[in-house]
């Protein structure tokens, strides 16, 4: 999971790390296209988007 690249918001995001918050697993995404702040998303969101948005 760490190192996977997804395409959201017309930009590429890489999974920098995964962590647990309030009993749910989350992932911190870093933008590869532009200099932006890291984006925290739930792993549930990533698994739903994995089939259509995963680049590598």
C-alpha contacts under 8 A as a table, 3 or more apart, distances in Angstrom:
res1	aa1	res2	aa2	distance
1	X	4	X	5.61
1	X	15	X	6.96
2	X	14	X	7.78
2	X	15	X	5.04
2	X	16	X	5.86
2	X	17	X	5.76
2	X	18	X	7.16
3	X	14	X	5.89
3	X	15	X	5.24
3	X	16	X	6.36
4	X	14	X	5.67
4	X	15	X	5.60
4	X	54	X	7.51
4	X	55	X	7.67
4	X	56	X	5.82
5	X	12	X	6.58
5	X	13	X	5.53
5	X	14	X	4.39
5	X	15	X	6.53
5	X	54	X	6.06
5	X	55	X	5.42
5	X	56	X	5.39
6	X	12	X	5.69
6	X	13	X	5.24
6	X	14	X	6.40
6	X	50	X	7.65
6	X	53	X	5.39
6	X	54	X	4.38
6	X	55	X	5.27
6	X	56	X	7.34
7	X	10	X	6.46
7	X	11	X	5.57
7	X	12	X	4.50
7	X	13	X	6.09
7	X	53	X	5.34
7	X	54	X	6.51
7	X	55	X	6.67
8	X	11	X	5.53
8	X	12	X	6.41
8	X	13	X	7.12
8	X	53	X	7.07
11	X	31	X	7.10
11	X	32	X	7.36
11	X	33	X	5.60
11	X	34	X	7.62
12	X	31	X	5.94
12	X	32	X	5.43
12	X	33	X	5.71
13	X	29	X	5.74
13	X	30	X	5.42
13	X	31	X	4.47
13	X	32	X	5.67
13	X	33	X	7.68
14	X	29	X	5.32
14	X	30	X	5.35
14	X	31	X	6.41
14	X	32	X	6.82
15	X	18	X	7.61
15	X	27	X	6.45
15	X	28	X	5.92
15	X	29	X	4.58
15	X	30	X	6.55
16	X	27	X	7.42
16	X	28	X	5.63
16	X	29	X	5.53
16	X	30	X	6.21
17	X	27	X	5.81
17	X	28	X	5.45
17	X	29	X	7.47
18	X	25	X	7.02
18	X	26	X	5.65
18	X	27	X	4.27
18	X	28	X	6.21
19	X	25	X	5.76
19	X	26	X	5.35
19	X	27	X	6.26
20	X	23	X	6.18
20	X	24	X	5.55
20	X	25	X	4.44
20	X	26	X	5.87
21	X	24	X	5.41
21	X	25	X	6.28
21	X	26	X	6.79
24	X	42	X	7.43
24	X	43	X	7.96
25	X	42	X	6.20
25	X	43	X	5.68
26	X	40	X	6.76
26	X	41	X	5.67
26	X	42	X	4.21
26	X	43	X	5.07
27	X	40	X	5.74
27	X	41	X	5.50
27	X	42	X	6.07
27	X	43	X	6.18
28	X	38	X	6.40
28	X	39	X	5.68
28	X	40	X	4.53
28	X	41	X	6.53
29	X	38	X	5.55
29	X	39	X	5.05
29	X	40	X	6.18
29	X	41	X	7.55
30	X	36	X	7.58
30	X	37	X	7.22
30	X	38	X	4.79
30	X	39	X	6.50
31	X	34	X	6.06
31	X	35	X	6.63
31	X	36	X	6.14
31	X	37	X	7.68
31	X	38	X	6.91
32	X	35	X	7.54
41	X	45	X	6.66
41	X	46	X	7.39
42	X	45	X	5.35
42	X	46	X	6.71
43	X	46	X	4.96
43	X	47	X	6.13
44	X	47	X	5.26
44	X	48	X	6.34
45	X	48	X	5.26
45	X	49	X	6.29
46	X	49	X	5.11
46	X	50	X	5.70
47	X	50	X	5.05
47	X	51	X	7.76
48	X	51	X	7.14
49	X	52	X	5.76
49	X	53	X	5.62
49	X	54	X	7.35
50	X	53	X	5.49
50	X	54	X	5.07
51	X	54	X	6.32
